[in-house]
Amino acid sequence: MEGRPDRESNIPPQANRLLDLELSGLSRSLLIPLVGRAVESRRPDALFRDPLAVDSVDRLAGDLASFHKDWVALAAVAVRTELLDRAVRRFVTSRPGARVVNLGAGLCTRSTRIDDGTREWIDVDLPAVIGLRKQLFGEVPRSSTLAASVLDEDWLDGVEPAPGRPTLLVAEGLLIYFTEAEVQKLVVGLARRLPGAELLFEAFSPLEVWLDSWSYSLRAAGVRVQWGLRSARNLESWSPAIRCLGESFYLDHHPQRWRWLAYLRWLPPVRRLMRIVHVRFERAI
């Protein structure tokens, strides 16, 4: 667990005013995981501690009460964060000097929670979001940013393969908002440009995509989930370079967070609603 950082040294004093001015021009979906991590961090039995998220939510101007009403979304954020933290930490600690590329970084603070002193971290997102991150979070050691759309392959020029530096790509709460054609083009492009790299990403089933059309949080944020994945093995048909390493289903973990949903996790369609998929891009032979 991390200690609470000094408030003034981690968040510029003017951050709350900047957020008040700029969030109206950004998707409110940025706030869902930030609020979710702050809510989880305040629990006595928290799965993780994210003091930067807590401080950021405290400084946000505006009414965030709507995000607290959706307990399923809050549970999903908490479990997703814990699963990805664990997987990224395992990758970084087992491969000193690893490079982590955070796709669609939003207001993710994982780089402040996972640092072995040698890892390199790159956050990729739209220019407005990168600007907001810098104003809110300041500089993070051994971390940099790329201001670009992840759907534009030009940003990959900044993360070309580096001998001796294993690469892990993370797409948290990102690909589900794209169409399948966009996801396929992105993943195949990553496999082509970064052979040997691994990718962790969140995926929903088609049933969950339909259910999320009724999500209170997503409707409040004005966003829509588009892509549903039936089986992670289907990704291997996109390219011979893509190899599926496994899946972690949210409902298999921390049943106390899922309330009555935990009793339904034995039903395959329910168990497969939300998951983290792990793939590797094989090197050309």
C-alpha positions in Angstrom: 0.0 0.0 0.0 1.2 3.5 -0.7 1.4 6.3 1.7 -0.7 9.5 1.1 1.5 11.9 -0.9 2.0 15.5 0.0 -0.9 17.3 -1.5 0.9 20.4 -2.7 3.9 18.6 -4.1 1.8 16.3 -6.3 -1.0 18.5 -7.6 -0.5 22.1 -8.7 -2.6 24.5 -6.6 -4.3 25.8 -9.7 -5.4 22.3 -10.9 -9.0 22.5 -9.7 -9.6 25.7 -11.6 -8.1 24.3 -14.7 -10.3 21.2 -14.4 -13.4 23.3 -14.0 -12.5 25.2 -17.2 -11.5 22.2 -19.4 -13.6 19.2 -18.4 -16.6 20.6 -20.3 -14.6 20.1 -23.5 -13.6 16.5 -22.7 -15.6 13.3 -22.4 -17.0 12.9 -18.9 -16.0 9.2 -19.3 -12.6 10.3 -18.0 -14.2 10.8 -14.6 -15.7 7.3 -14.2 -12.5 5.4 -13.4 -11.1 8.3 -11.5 -14.1 8.5 -9.2 -14.2 4.7 -9.0 -10.6 4.6 -7.8 -11.1 7.3 -5.3 -14.2 5.6 -3.9 -12.4 2.3 -3.6 -9.4 3.9 -1.9 -11.6 5.3 0.8 -12.9 1.9 1.8 -11.4 0.3 4.9 -11.0 -3.0 2.9 -9.7 -1.3 -0.3 -8.2 -3.5 -3.0 -5.6 -0.8 -3.6 -4.8 2.7 -2.5 -4.7 5.6 -5.0 -4.1 8.8 -3.1 -3.7 10.8 -6.2 -7.2 9.9 -7.4 -8.6 10.8 -4.0 -6.8 14.2 -4.1 -7.9 14.8 -7.7 -11.6 14.1 -7.0 -11.4 16.3 -3.9 -10.2 19.2 -6.2 -12.7 18.6 -9.0 -15.3 21.3 -9.5 -18.8 20.2 -10.3 -21.3 17.6 -9.1 -19.9 14.1 -9.2 -22.8 12.5 -7.3 -24.2 10.8 -10.4 -21.1 8.6 -10.7 -21.7 7.2 -7.1 -25.1 5.8 -8.0 -23.8 3.1 -10.3 -22.4 0.5 -7.9 -21.8 -2.0 -10.7 -19.6 0.5 -12.5 -17.7 1.3 -9.3 -17.1 -2.5 -8.6 -15.9 -3.0 -12.2 -13.4 -0.1 -11.9 -12.1 -1.4 -8.6 -11.7 -5.0 -9.8 -10.3 -3.9 -13.2 -7.8 -1.7 -11.5 -6.6 -4.4 -9.1 -6.3 -7.0 -11.9 -4.3 -4.6 -14.2 -2.1 -3.3 -11.3 -1.2 -6.9 -10.5 -0.5 -7.9 -14.1 1.5 -4.8 -14.9 3.5 -5.1 -11.6 4.3 -8.7 -12.4 5.6 -7.7 -15.9 7.7 -4.8 -14.6 9.2 -6.6 -11.7 10.1 -9.7 -13.8 11.6 -7.6 -16.6 13.9 -4.8 -15.2 13.9 -1.9 -17.5 10.6 -2.7 -19.1 8.6 -0.2 -21.1 4.9 0.2 -20.4 2.8 2.0 -23.0 -0.6 3.2 -21.6 -3.1 3.6 -24.5 -5.9 6.1 -24.0 -4.3 7.0 -20.7 -7.2 9.3 -19.6 -6.7 10.2 -15.9 -5.0 6.9 -15.1 -2.5 7.1 -12.2 -1.0 3.6 -12.5 2.5 5.0 -13.3 2.6 6.5 -9.7 1.7 3.1 -8.2 4.0 0.9 -10.1 7.7 1.8 -10.4 10.7 -0.4 -9.8 13.1 2.4 -10.4 14.0 1.3 -13.9 10.8 1.0 -15.9 9.9 3.5 -18.7 6.3 4.7 -18.9 4.6 6.3 -21.9 1.0 7.7 -21.6 -0.8 8.1 -25.0 -3.9 10.1 -25.4 -5.5 13.1 -27.2 -3.7 16.4 -26.9 -6.4 17.9 -24.7 -6.3 15.0 -22.3 -2.5 15.0 -22.1 -2.6 18.7 -21.3 -5.1 18.0 -18.5 -3.0 15.2 -17.1 0.1 17.5 -16.9 -1.9 20.2 -15.2 -3.5 17.8 -12.7 -0.7 15.3 -12.0 2.5 17.2 -12.8 5.6 15.2 -13.8 6.0 11.5 -12.9 9.5 10.0 -12.7 10.6 7.9 -15.7 7.4 8.8 -17.5 6.6 10.7 -20.7 3.5 11.4 -22.8 2.5 11.2 -26.5 -0.3 13.5 -27.6 -2.1 11.6 -30.3 -5.1 9.5 -31.2 -4.3 5.8 -30.7 -6.1 5.1 -34.0 -3.4 7.2 -35.8 -0.4 4.9 -36.2 2.0 7.8 -36.5 2.3 7.8 -32.7 4.0 4.4 -32.9 7.1 6.2 -34.3 7.8 7.2 -30.7 7.8 3.7 -29.4 9.7 1.7 -31.9 11.1 -1.7 -30.8 14.0 -1.2 -28.3 16.4 -4.2 -28.0 16.6 -5.3 -24.4 13.6 -3.3 -23.3 10.5 -5.5 -23.1 7.3 -3.7 -24.0 3.9 -4.0 -22.4 0.9 -2.2 -23.9 -2.2 -1.5 -21.7 -5.6 -0.5 -23.0 -7.9 0.1 -20.0 -11.4 1.2 -20.7 -10.5 2.1 -24.3 -11.1 -0.5 -27.0 -14.8 -1.1 -25.9 -15.6 2.4 -27.2 -14.3 1.6 -30.7 -15.9 -0.4 -33.5 -14.6 -3.9 -34.2 -13.0 -2.7 -37.4 -11.1 0.0 -35.5 -10.0 -2.4 -32.8 -8.8 -4.9 -35.4 -6.8 -2.3 -37.3 -5.2 -1.0 -34.2 -4.3 -4.4 -32.7 -2.9 -5.8 -36.0 -0.9 -2.6 -36.4 0.6 -3.0 -33.0 1.5 -6.6 -33.7 3.2 -5.5 -36.9 5.1 -2.6 -35.4 6.0 -4.0 -32.0 6.9 -7.7 -32.4 7.6 -9.4 -29.1 5.4 -6.9 -27.1 2.5 -8.0 -24.9 -1.0 -6.3 -24.7 -3.4 -6.2 -21.8 -6.8 -4.8 -22.5 -10.4 -4.7 -21.2 -13.0 -6.5 -23.2 -16.8 -6.9 -22.8 -19.0 -9.6 -24.2 -21.7 -8.7 -26.7 -24.2 -9.2 -23.9 -22.4 -6.6 -21.7 -22.3 -4.2 -24.6 -26.1 -4.4 -24.8 -26.5 -4.1 -21.0 -24.2 -1.1 -20.9 -26.6 0.7 -23.2 -28.7 1.1 -20.0 -25.7 2.1 -17.8 -26.5 5.1 -15.6 -22.8 6.2 -15.5 -22.2 5.9 -19.3 -25.4 7.7 -20.1 -24.4 10.5 -17.7 -21.0 10.6 -19.4 -22.6 10.7 -22.9 -20.6 7.8 -24.2 -21.5 4.4 -25.8 -19.8 1.0 -25.7 -19.6 -0.4 -29.2 -17.3 -3.5 -29.4 -18.0 -6.9 -27.8 -15.7 -9.8 -27.9 -17.1 -13.4 -27.9 -13.8 -15.2 -27.3 -10.3 -14.0 -26.9 -9.2 -16.8 -29.3 -11.0 -15.0 -32.1 -8.2 -12.4 -32.0 -5.8 -15.0 -33.3 -7.7 -15.1 -36.6 -6.8 -11.4 -37.1 -3.1 -12.1 -37.6 -0.7 -15.1 -37.2 1.4 -12.9 -35.0 -1.3 -12.6 -32.3 -1.2 -15.3 -29.6 -3.8 -15.3 -26.8 -2.1 -15.9 -23.4 -5.2 -15.8 -21.2 -8.3 -14.1 -19.8 -9.2 -12.9 -16.3 -12.9 -12.6 -15.8 -14.0 -9.8 -13.3 -16.7 -11.9 -11.6 -14.1 -14.5 -10.7 -12.3 -12.0 -8.4 -13.4 -10.2 -5.2 -17.0 -11.6 -5.0 -17.7 -9.3 -2.0 -17.6 -6.3 -4.5 -20.3 -7.9 -6.7 -23.1 -8.3 -4.2 -25.9 -10.5 -5.7 -24.1 -10.7 -9.0 -21.5 -12.9 -7.4 -24.1 -15.7 -7.1 -24.7 -15.6 -10.9 -21.0 -15.9 -11.9 -21.5 -19.7 -12.4 -23.6 -18.9 -15.4 -21.2 -18.7 -18.4 -22.9 -15.8 -20.1 -22.7 -13.8 -16.9 -19.2 -14.8 -16.0 -17.9 -13.7 -19.4 -19.5 -10.2 -19.3 -16.2 -8.3 -18.4 -12.6 -9.4 -18.6 -9.0 -8.6 -19.1 -7.4 -10.2 -22.1 -3.7 -10.9 -22.4 -2.0 -11.4 -25.8 1.5 -11.4 -27.1 2.7 -10.4 -30.5 5.0 -13.1 -31.8 8.2 -12.2 -33.5 8.5 -12.9 -37.2 10.3 -16.2 -37.9 
